Amino acid sequence: MGELFRSEEMTLAQLFLQSEAAYCCVSELGELGKVQFRDLNPDVNVFQRKFVNEVRRCEEMDRKLRFVEKEIRKANIPIMDTGENPEVPFPRDMIDLEANFEKIENELKEINTNQEALKRNFLELTELKFILRKTQQFFDEMADPDLLEESSSLLEPSEMGRGTPLRLGFVAGVINRERIPTFERMLWRVCRGNVFLRQAEIENPLEDPVTGDYVHKSVFIIFFQGDQLKNRVKKICEGFRASLYPCPETPQERKEMASGVNTRIDDLQMVLNQTEDHRQRVLQAAAKNIRVWFIKVRKMKAIYHTLNLCNIDVTQKCLIAEVWCPVTDLDSIQFALRRGTEHSGSTVPSILNRMQTNQTPPTYNKTNKFTYGFQNIVDAYGIGTYREINPAPYTIITFPFLFAVMFGDFGHGILMTLFAVWMVLRESRLLSQKNENEMFSTVFSGRYIILLMGVFSIYTGLIYNDCFSKSLNIFGSSWSVRPMFSLYNWTDETLRGNPVLQLNPAVPGVFGGPYPFGIDPIWNIATNKLTFLNSFKMKMSVILGIIHMMFGVSLSLFNHTYFKKPLNIYFGFIPEIIFMTSLFGYLVILIFYKWTAYDAHTSEKAPSLLIHFINMFLFSYGDSSNAMLYSGQKGIQCFLVVVALLCVPWMLLFKPLVLRHQYLRRKHLVGVFLLLKDTRFFFPLRARQFLIRYNELCIRLHPLKTHLCHIPACALDLMKKKFFFKPMCLLLEHLDSALSSLGTGNKS
């Protein structure tokens, strides 16, 4: 349980890995997941490290796999994920993986290029087919004598007078349907009404060969006179990205072209189907292994990235690494190193050597699937210092319980509990499915938190007697209206004629005692329901919140004791506890006192705690409308406020002053120590050795004992004058023996 309540004890270890075994050893350590590598090359650029080429090769393979995955998802092919954790491939296998990924990528790119070209040709032929079909309909309509007058504006009056028909030019093409209105207005304005436009919609949407989206298009044909109008029309079509196609003038030629176009469309459709089938086979084969490939490539990349953190000796045969690791896992780490050495085939074993360091180790808390979510909640607010008390075990209870105090609904608590139980029972199947919905993944990772939140909500919902915002009458109400009839002469007309009637609990028989469990259901129909429930929940929240804060502050005592920081206890923990107890602890006592001191007969005289608490800080006790709770209340409250005020400078002022005094004392001792080292000629050897030893010990002593270190300054003054040398030597011998006992921990 010590591992749960305090972070793991960490140690700095040095690894000596043979070059041929380093890859496998790092792989085994990565699978173990118990070490954190330090960067031993902080001054070396990332692009100048030894294994940068291998990292780039892994990134290139990862890029190719992402391209293949994108194509698989675009084709709506499910990716198979069996939950397998494949072993890391050996460095020699990287060439085979690169060749395999290169082959798949090139094949897919070639298929996509050919398919895009085929789809573009298919689109052009399809548009041409609709143009030939629609233009034939246009010409058939124009041949109708009833429609001949509509084109009369395109004929010159002189030519009409002579009866000679004018030969008109035309262009035909396809344009996006939403551009037709703007296209038509532009033609009318630029050509000044001297063109004739006919358009018809294509019933079926056409697939864009580049994006794969389906687009609605329309066929148009434009009649005009002269080359100048022809150039204008073509430029407008080009500006609106309309596709123009050649259209024969005679019906026979149009019919022959349409026949050839249909034949080519059938051939292209067959080729496209074969190309798509081949593409599907390639993608389905890749979908079976792409998850495993991703894991292998990313493991290799992580290994080479970790190897770049290591130092290489001058012989290029050994890699030196430094890692932080838990002390309890040293055996498993050494076993992983042996296993990696065996897999690599190296004959020289890897060495793990523990190092002594003054650096603060990283904080590492072991978790399991139950405590993982609660530890994440704690880490979201801040990761504790190394070897601090870990609040996660207490959060397992406090977090869901305080949520339930706020939530407090029996019915919704059951729904939450059932949902959490379903996730817990099916967690293996849900984990294997690898759901990519981020919201569901977040909820699933907190399934045990939701389970406890639901269980506690059921409990608090029963306390509040709240089920889907309705009260449950399980045991029957303890309130009775019958005694009110006899005492106050109530009748049936009284009940019917008054919308609100008050039950007096002071009347015998009206209130039969507290409800067996929770709140009496009669409060659900009372007009002062909110007043009563809000007062109850507010006081309960204050009590629970203050207990929670006091518990958190109490935990700091274990940290101060463990880290041997008496200043934090004397000038931090003790004044904090006194401050909170004198104010908020006193408030909790007042709440319980008021609950027990006043009953139904005296409740009308009960004072307001809120007013009392405010007056406590203002030292205002002249309000006769708010009576005192007990005798001597004024003196006690004044004393508690004064104590709380004294705790403020106690917490904020004394500790900085003590720390400053210790800093100046240490600075003085270091100065004396350096002076003694530099003045060898000035003192006898025996006296100088003693003073140096004395100052070293004083610097290491507990800060509160530095008052003993006034002695070297006195001895220094005497020895400068070169007087009393023999008596001083005797004094130094006596002090030397005293210091020896003090350094070994004796209290003599």
Buried (B, 14 or more C-beta within 10 A) or exposed (E): EEBBBBBBBBBBBBBBBBBBBBBBBBBBBBBBEBBEBBEBBEEEEEEEBBBBEBBEBBEBBBEBBEBBBEBBEEBEBEBEEEEEEEEBBEBEEBEEBBEBBEEBBEBBEEBEEBBEEBBEBBBBBBBBBBBBBBBBEBBEEBEEEEEEEEBEEBBEEEEEEEEEEEEBBBBBBBBBBEBBEEBBEBBEEBBEEBBBBBBBEBEEEBBEBEEEEEBEBBBBBBBBBEEEBBEBBBEBBEEBEBBBBEBBEEEEEBEEBBEEBEEBBEEBBEBBEEBBEBBEEBBBEBBEBBBBBBBBBBBBBBBBBBBBBBEBEEEEEBBBBBBBBBEEBBEBBBEBBBBBBEBBEBEBBBBBEEEEEEEEBEBBBBBEEBBBBBBBBBEEEEBBEBBBBBBBBBBBEBBBBBBBBEBBBBBBBBEBBEBBBEBBEEBEEBEEEEEEEEEEEEBBBBBBBBBBBBBBBBBBBBBBBBBEEEBBEEEEBBBBBEBBEEEEEBEEEEEEEEEEEEBEBEBEEBBEEEBEEBBBBBBBEBEEBEEEBEEBBEBBEBBBBBBBEBEEBEBBBEBBEEEEEEBBBBBBBBBBBBBBBBBBBBBBEBBEEBEEEBEEEEEEEBBEBEEBBEBBEEEEBEEEEBEEBEEEBEEEBEEBBEBBEBBEEBBEEBBEEBEEEBEEBBEBBEEBBEEBEEEEEBBEEEBBBBBBBBBBBBBEBEBEEBEBBEBBEEBBEBBEEEEEEEEBBEBBEEBBEEBEEBEEEEEE
